[in-house]
C-alpha cells in the first residue's frame, strides 16, 4: 500500500506528519511513502499549497493539515482488506 505525502520545506506540521507516517511504517512494513515537495511542481503548489501536509492513498485524499495517526491507520487497514 502506498501513501503519497505532499509537503514543503520549513513546514512544522509537515515534520510532525512525517513522524506519524514513519511510525506507521514501522508497524506496517508493506506501507510505502512517496514524499513530494509541492514546491517542485506548480500544479502541486496550486492544488495543495493551503492544505499541506496532505496524505493521499490510492489517489484518495485521506487527511490534510494536522495528521492523525488513527485516521491514517484505519484507512490503511481498509486498503489491506
PyMOL commands that set and color helices and strands:
alter all, ss='L'
color gray80, all
select helices_A, chain A and resi 12-27+38-40+42-48+69-80
alter helices_A, ss='H'
color red, helices_A
select strands_A, chain A and resi 2-7+32-37+54-57+60-64
alter strands_A, ss='S'
color yellow, strands_A
deselect
rebuild
show_as cartoon
